[in-house]
Amino acid sequence: MTKADIVSEISKSTGIDKSTVLATVESFMELVKDSLGQGENVYLRGFGSFVVKKRAQKTARNISKNTTIIIPEHNIPAFKPAKTFLNEVK
């Protein structure tokens, strides 16, 4: 399902025009990105949590040059679904 499909489905079920729904979905995604960028987690009860996970520093190999490189510690975004969400998908 694409963003356009989501906008169409919400528009059909609520009767709100597509441009308003698209603006709302875009605003939601921007808010989640901005919050995660600042290190804040986003919790949506019954759906799940968008969290920031910290990856530790590690050593890796560059096979083409046959050298060892160090990948520094960094943060990555992650999604943890709620139990009710998991039960519906199963």
C-alpha distances in whole Angstrom, upper triangle without the diagonal:
4,7,8,6,7,10,11,10,13,15,15,16,18,20,20,19,16,18,19,16,15,18,18,14,16,19,17,16,19,21,19,20,24,24,24,25,28,28,27,25,22,23,20,22,20,17,18,20,19,23,25,26,29,30,33,35,35,37,35,37,36,37,38,41,42,42,40,38,38,34,35,33,30,27,24,21,20,18,19,18,20,22,21,17,18,20,17,15,18
4,5,5,6,9,10,11,12,14,15,17,18,20,19,18,14,16,17,14,12,15,15,12,13,16,15,14,17,19,18,18,22,23,22,24,27,27,26,24,22,23,21,23,22,18,19,20,19,22,24,26,29,29,33,35,35,37,35,36,36,37,37,40,41,41,40,37,37,33,34,32,29,26,23,20,19,18,20,19,22,24,23,19,21,23,20,18,22
4,5,5,6,9,10,11,12,14,15,16,17,16,15,12,13,14,11,8,11,12,8,9,13,12,11,14,16,15,16,19,20,20,22,25,25,24,22,20,21,19,22,21,18,19,19,18,21,23,25,28,29,33,35,35,37,36,37,37,38,38,41,42,42,41,38,37,33,33,32,28,26,22,19,19,18,20,19,22,24,23,20,22,24,21,20,23
4,5,5,6,9,10,10,12,14,15,16,14,13,9,11,13,10,8,12,13,10,11,15,15,14,16,19,19,19,22,24,24,25,28,29,28,26,23,24,22,24,24,21,22,23,22,25,27,29,32,33,37,38,39,41,39,40,40,41,41,43,45,45,44,41,40,37,37,36,32,29,26,23,23,21,24,23,25,27,26,22,24,26,23,22,26
4,5,5,6,9,10,11,12,14,15,15,14,11,13,14,11,11,14,14,12,14,17,16,16,19,21,20,21,24,25,25,27,30,30,29,27,24,24,21,23,22,19,21,23,22,25,27,30,33,34,37,39,40,42,40,41,41,42,42,45,46,46,45,42,42,38,38,37,33,30,27,24,23,21,23,21,23,25,23,20,22,24,20,19,23
4,5,5,6,8,10,11,12,14,13,13,10,12,13,9,9,12,12,9,12,14,13,13,16,18,17,19,22,22,22,25,27,27,26,23,20,21,18,20,19,16,18,20,19,23,25,27,31,32,36,38,39,41,39,41,41,42,43,45,46,46,44,42,41,37,37,35,32,29,25,22,21,19,21,19,20,23,21,18,20,22,19,18,21
4,6,5,6,9,10,11,11,10,9,6,9,9,6,6,10,9,8,10,13,13,13,16,17,18,19,21,23,23,25,27,28,26,25,21,22,19,21,21,18,20,22,21,24,27,29,33,34,38,40,41,43,42,43,43,44,45,47,48,48,46,44,43,39,39,37,33,30,27,24,23,21,23,22,23,25,24,21,23,25,22,21,25
4,6,5,6,9,10,10,10,9,7,10,11,8,9,13,13,11,14,17,16,17,20,21,21,23,25,26,27,29,31,32,30,28,25,25,22,24,23,20,23,25,24,28,30,33,36,37,41,43,44,46,44,46,45,46,47,49,50,50,49,46,45,42,42,40,37,34,30,27,26,24,26,24,25,27,25,22,25,26,22,22,26
4,5,5,6,9,10,10,11,9,13,13,10,11,15,14,12,15,18,17,17,20,22,21,23,26,26,27,29,31,32,30,27,24,23,20,22,20,18,21,23,23,27,29,32,35,37,40,43,43,46,44,46,46,47,48,50,51,51,49,47,46,42,42,40,37,33,30,27,26,23,24,22,23,24,22,19,22,23,19,19,23
4,5,5,6,8,8,9,8,11,10,7,9,12,11,10,13,15,14,16,19,19,19,22,24,24,25,27,29,30,27,25,22,21,18,20,18,17,19,21,22,25,28,31,34,36,40,42,43,46,45,47,46,48,49,51,52,51,50,47,46,42,42,40,36,32,29,26,25,22,23,21,22,24,21,19,22,23,20,20,24
4,6,5,5,5,6,6,9,9,7,9,12,11,11,14,16,16,17,20,21,22,24,26,26,28,30,31,32,30,28,25,25,21,23,22,20,23,25,25,29,31,34,37,39,43,45,46,49,47,49,49,50,51,53,54,54,52,49,48,44,44,42,38,35,32,29,28,26,27,25,25,28,25,23,26,27,23,24,27
4,6,5,7,9,9,12,12,10,13,16,15,15,18,20,19,21,23,24,25,27,29,30,31,33,35,35,33,31,27,27,23,24,23,22,25,27,27,31,34,36,40,41,45,47,48,51,49,51,51,52,52,55,56,56,54,52,50,47,47,45,41,38,35,31,30,27,28,26,26,28,25,23,26,26,23,23,27
4,6,8,11,11,15,14,11,14,17,15,15,18,20,19,21,23,24,24,26,29,29,30,32,34,34,32,29,26,25,21,22,20,19,22,25,26,30,33,35,39,40,44,47,48,50,49,51,51,52,53,56,56,56,54,52,50,47,46,44,41,37,34,30,29,26,27,24,24,25,22,21,24,24,20,21,25
4,5,9,10,13,11,10,13,15,13,14,17,18,17,20,22,22,23,26,27,28,29,31,33,33,31,29,25,24,21,21,20,20,23,25,26,29,32,35,39,41,45,47,48,51,50,52,52,54,54,57,58,57,55,52,51,47,46,44,41,37,34,31,30,27,27,25,25,27,24,22,25,26,23,24,27
4,6,9,12,11,10,13,15,14,15,18,19,19,22,24,24,25,28,29,30,31,33,35,36,33,31,28,27,24,25,24,23,26,28,29,32,35,38,41,43,47,50,51,53,52,54,54,55,56,58,59,59,57,54,53,49,49,47,43,39,37,33,32,30,31,28,28,30,27,26,29,29,26,27,30
4,6,9,7,7,10,12,11,13,15,16,17,19,21,21,23,25,26,27,29,31,32,33,31,29,26,26,23,24,24,23,25,27,27,30,33,36,39,41,45,47,49,51,51,52,52,54,54,56,57,57,55,52,51,47,46,44,41,37,35,31,31,28,30,28,28,30,28,26,29,30,27,28,31
4,6,6,7,9,10,11,13,15,16,17,19,20,22,23,25,26,28,29,31,32,34,32,30,27,27,25,27,26,25,27,28,28,31,34,37,40,42,45,47,49,51,50,52,51,53,53,55,56,56,54,52,50,47,46,44,40,37,35,31,31,29,31,29,30,32,30,28,31,32,29,29,33
4,5,5,6,9,10,10,12,14,15,16,18,20,21,22,24,26,27,28,30,32,30,29,25,26,24,26,25,23,25,26,26,29,31,34,37,39,43,44,46,48,47,48,47,49,49,51,53,52,51,48,47,43,43,41,38,35,32,29,29,27,29,27,28,31,29,26,29,31,27,27,31
4,5,5,6,9,10,10,12,14,15,16,18,20,21,22,24,26,27,29,30,29,28,25,26,24,27,27,25,26,27,26,29,31,34,37,38,42,44,45,47,46,48,47,48,48,51,52,51,50,47,46,42,42,40,37,34,31,28,29,27,29,28,30,33,31,28,31,33,30,30,33
4,5,5,6,9,10,11,12,14,15,16,19,20,21,22,24,26,27,29,27,26,23,24,22,24,25,23,25,25,24,27,29,33,36,38,41,43,45,47,46,48,48,50,50,52,53,52,51,48,46,42,42,40,36,33,31,27,28,26,28,27,28,31,29,27,30,31,29,29,33
4,5,5,6,9,10,11,12,14,15,17,18,20,21,23,24,26,27,25,24,21,21,19,21,21,19,21,22,21,25,27,30,33,35,39,41,43,45,44,46,46,47,48,50,51,50,49,46,44,40,40,38,34,31,28,25,25,23,25,24,25,27,25,23,26,28,25,25,29
4,5,5,6,8,10,11,12,14,15,17,18,20,21,22,24,26,24,23,20,22,20,23,23,20,22,22,21,24,26,29,32,33,37,39,40,43,42,43,43,44,45,47,48,47,46,43,42,38,37,36,32,29,26,23,24,22,25,24,25,28,27,24,27,29,26,26,29
4,6,5,6,9,10,10,12,14,15,16,18,20,21,22,24,23,22,20,21,20,23,23,21,22,22,21,24,25,28,31,33,37,38,40,43,42,44,43,45,45,47,49,47,46,43,41,38,37,35,31,28,26,23,24,23,25,25,26,29,28,25,28,30,28,28,32
4,5,5,6,9,10,10,12,14,15,16,18,20,21,23,21,20,17,18,16,19,20,18,19,19,18,21,23,27,30,32,35,38,39,42,41,44,43,45,46,47,49,48,46,43,41,37,36,34,30,27,25,21,22,20,23,22,23,26,25,22,25,28,25,25,29
4,5,5,6,9,10,11,12,14,15,17,18,20,21,20,18,15,17,15,18,18,16,17,17,16,19,21,24,27,29,33,35,37,39,38,40,40,42,43,44,46,45,43,40,38,34,34,32,28,25,22,19,19,17,20,19,21,24,23,20,23,25,23,23,26
4,5,5,6,9,10,11,12,14,15,16,18,20,19,18,16,18,17,20,21,18,19,18,16,19,20,24,26,28,32,33,35,38,37,39,38,40,41,42,44,43,41,38,36,33,32,30,26,23,21,18,19,18,21,21,23,26,25,23,25,28,26,25,29
4,5,5,6,9,10,10,12,14,15,17,18,17,17,14,16,16,19,21,18,18,17,16,18,20,23,26,28,31,33,35,38,38,40,40,42,42,44,45,44,42,39,37,33,32,30,26,23,21,18,19,18,21,21,22,26,25,23,26,28,27,26,30
4,5,5,6,9,10,11,12,14,16,17,15,14,11,13,12,15,17,14,15,14,12,15,17,21,24,26,29,32,34,36,36,39,39,41,42,43,44,43,41,37,35,32,30,28,25,21,19,16,16,15,17,17,19,22,22,19,22,25,23,23,27
4,5,5,6,9,10,11,12,14,15,14,13,11,14,13,17,18,15,15,13,11,14,15,18,21,23,27,29,31,33,33,35,35,37,38,39,40,39,37,34,32,29,28,26,22,19,16,13,14,13,16,17,19,22,22,19,22,25,23,23,26
4,5,5,6,8,10,10,12,14,13,14,12,15,15,19,21,18,17,16,13,15,15,19,21,23,27,28,31,33,33,35,35,37,38,39,40,39,37,34,32,28,27,25,21,18,16,14,16,16,19,20,22,25,25,23,25,28,27,26,30
4,5,5,6,9,10,11,12,11,11,9,12,13,17,19,17,16,14,11,13,14,18,20,23,26,28,31,34,34,36,36,39,40,41,42,40,38,35,32,29,27,25,21,18,16,14,15,15,18,19,20,24,24,22,24,27,26,26,29
4,6,5,6,8,10,11,9,8,7,10,11,15,17,14,13,10,8,10,11,15,17,20,23,26,28,31,31,34,34,36,38,39,39,38,35,32,30,26,25,22,19,15,13,10,11,11,14,15,17,21,21,19,21,24,24,23,26
4,6,5,6,9,10,10,10,10,13,14,18,20,17,15,13,9,11,11,14,16,18,22,24,26,28,28,31,31,34,35,36,37,35,33,29,27,23,22,20,16,13,11,9,11,12,15,17,20,23,24,22,23,27,26,25,28
4,6,5,6,9,9,10,10,14,16,20,22,19,18,15,12,12,12,15,17,20,23,24,27,30,30,33,33,36,36,37,38,36,34,30,28,24,22,20,17,14,13,11,14,15,18,20,22,26,26,24,26,29,29,28,31
4,5,5,6,5,7,7,11,13,17,19,17,15,12,9,10,10,13,15,18,21,24,26,30,30,33,34,36,38,38,39,37,34,31,28,25,22,20,16,13,13,11,13,14,16,18,19,23,24,22,24,27,27,27,30
4,5,5,5,6,8,11,14,17,20,17,14,11,8,7,6,10,12,15,18,20,23,26,27,30,30,33,34,35,35,33,31,27,25,21,19,17,13,10,9,7,9,11,14,16,18,22,23,21,23,26,26,25,28
4,5,7,9,11,15,18,21,23,21,18,15,11,10,8,11,13,15,18,19,22,25,26,29,29,32,33,33,34,32,29,26,23,20,18,15,12,9,9,9,12,14,17,20,22,26,27,25,26,30,30,29,31
4,6,9,11,15,18,21,24,22,19,15,13,11,9,12,13,16,19,20,24,27,28,31,31,35,36,36,37,34,31,28,25,22,19,16,13,11,12,11,14,16,18,21,23,26,28,26,28,31,31,31,33
4,7,10,13,16,19,22,20,17,13,11,8,6,9,10,14,16,18,21,25,26,29,30,33,35,35,35,33,30,27,24,20,18,15,12,9,10,9,12,14,16,19,20,24,26,24,25,29,29,29,31
4,7,10,13,16,19,17,15,11,9,7,7,11,13,16,19,21,24,28,29,32,33,36,38,38,39,36,33,30,27,24,21,18,15,12,12,11,12,13,14,17,18,21,23,22,23,27,27,27,29
4,7,10,13,15,14,11,7,6,5,6,10,13,16,19,22,25,28,29,32,33,36,38,39,39,37,34,31,28,24,22,19,16,12,12,9,10,10,11,13,14,18,19,18,20,23,23,23,25
4,7,10,13,11,9,6,5,6,9,13,16,19,22,25,28,31,32,35,36,38,40,41,41,39,36,33,31,27,25,22,19,15,14,11,11,10,10,12,12,16,17,16,18,21,21,21,24
4,6,9,8,6,4,6,8,12,14,18,21,24,27,29,33,34,37,38,40,42,43,43,42,39,36,33,30,28,25,22,18,16,13,12,10,9,10,10,13,14,13,15,18,19,19,22
4,6,5,5,6,8,11,15,17,21,24,27,30,32,36,36,39,40,42,44,45,45,44,41,38,36,32,31,28,25,21,19,15,14,11,10,9,8,12,12,11,14,16,16,17,20
4,6,6,8,11,14,17,20,23,26,29,32,34,38,38,41,43,44,46,48,48,46,44,41,38,35,33,30,27,24,22,18,16,13,11,10,7,10,9,10,13,14,15,16,19
4,6,9,13,15,19,21,25,27,30,34,35,38,39,41,43,44,46,48,48,47,44,42,39,36,35,32,29,25,23,19,17,13,11,8,6,8,6,7,10,11,11,13,15
4,7,10,13,17,19,22,25,28,31,33,36,36,38,40,41,43,45,45,44,41,39,36,33,32,29,26,23,20,16,14,10,9,6,5,8,7,6,9,11,11,12,14
4,7,10,13,15,19,21,24,28,29,32,32,35,37,38,40,42,42,41,38,35,33,29,29,26,23,19,17,13,11,7,6,4,4,8,9,7,9,12,13,13,15
4,6,10,12,16,18,21,25,26,30,30,33,35,37,39,40,40,38,36,33,30,27,25,22,20,16,14,10,8,6,5,6,7,11,13,11,13,16,16,16,18
4,7,10,13,16,19,22,24,27,28,31,32,34,36,37,37,36,33,30,28,24,23,20,17,13,11,7,6,5,6,9,11,14,16,14,15,18,19,18,20
4,6,10,13,16,19,21,25,25,29,30,32,34,35,35,33,31,28,25,21,20,17,14,10,8,6,5,6,7,11,13,16,18,16,17,20,21,21,23
4,7,10,13,16,18,22,23,26,27,30,32,33,32,30,27,24,21,18,16,13,10,6,6,5,6,9,10,14,16,19,22,20,20,24,25,24,25
4,6,10,13,15,19,20,23,25,27,30,30,30,28,25,22,19,16,14,11,8,6,5,6,7,10,11,15,17,20,22,21,20,24,25,24,25
4,6,10,12,16,17,21,23,26,28,28,28,25,22,19,16,13,11,7,6,4,6,9,10,13,15,18,21,23,26,25,24,27,29,27,29
4,7,9,12,14,17,19,22,25,25,24,22,18,16,13,10,9,6,5,6,7,10,11,15,16,20,23,25,28,26,25,29,30,28,29
4,6,10,12,16,19,21,24,24,23,20,17,14,11,9,7,5,7,9,11,14,15,19,20,23,26,28,31,29,28,32,33,31,32
4,7,10,14,16,19,21,21,20,17,13,11,7,6,5,4,8,11,13,17,18,22,23,27,29,31,34,33,31,35,36,34,35
4,7,10,13,16,19,18,17,14,10,9,6,5,7,8,10,13,15,18,19,23,24,28,30,32,35,33,32,35,37,34,35
4,7,10,13,16,15,13,10,7,6,5,6,9,11,13,16,18,21,22,26,27,31,34,35,38,36,34,38,39,37,37
4,7,9,12,12,11,9,6,5,6,7,11,13,15,17,18,21,22,26,27,31,34,35,38,36,34,38,39,36,36
4,6,9,9,7,6,5,6,9,10,14,16,18,21,21,24,25,29,30,33,37,38,41,39,37,40,41,38,38
4,6,6,6,5,6,7,10,11,15,18,19,22,22,25,26,30,32,35,38,40,43,40,38,42,42,39,40
4,6,5,7,9,10,14,15,19,21,22,25,25,27,28,31,33,36,40,41,44,41,39,42,43,40,40
4,6,8,11,12,16,17,20,23,24,27,26,29,30,33,36,38,42,44,46,43,41,45,45,42,42
4,5,9,11,14,16,19,23,24,27,27,30,32,35,37,40,44,46,48,45,44,47,48,44,45
4,7,10,13,16,19,22,24,27,27,30,32,35,37,40,43,45,47,45,43,46,47,44,44
4,7,10,13,16,19,21,25,25,29,30,34,36,39,42,44,47,44,42,46,47,44,44
4,7,10,13,16,18,22,23,26,28,31,33,36,39,41,44,42,40,43,45,42,42
4,6,10,13,15,18,20,23,25,29,31,34,37,39,42,40,38,42,43,40,41
4,6,9,12,16,17,21,23,26,28,32,35,37,40,38,36,40,41,39,39
4,7,9,12,13,17,19,23,25,28,31,34,36,34,33,37,38,35,36
4,6,10,12,16,19,22,24,28,31,33,36,34,33,37,38,36,37
4,7,10,14,16,20,21,25,28,30,33,31,30,34,35,33,34
4,7,10,13,17,19,23,25,28,31,29,28,32,33,31,32
4,7,10,13,16,19,22,25,27,25,25,29,30,28,29
4,7,10,13,16,19,22,25,22,22,26,27,25,26
4,7,10,13,16,20,21,19,19,23,23,22,24
4,7,10,13,16,18,16,16,19,20,18,20
4,6,10,13,15,12,12,16,16,15,17
4,7,9,12,10,10,13,15,13,15
4,7,8,6,6,10,11,10,12
4,5,5,6,9,10,11,12
4,5,5,6,9,10,11
4,5,5,6,9,10
4,5,5,6,9
4,5,5,6
4,6,5
4,6
4
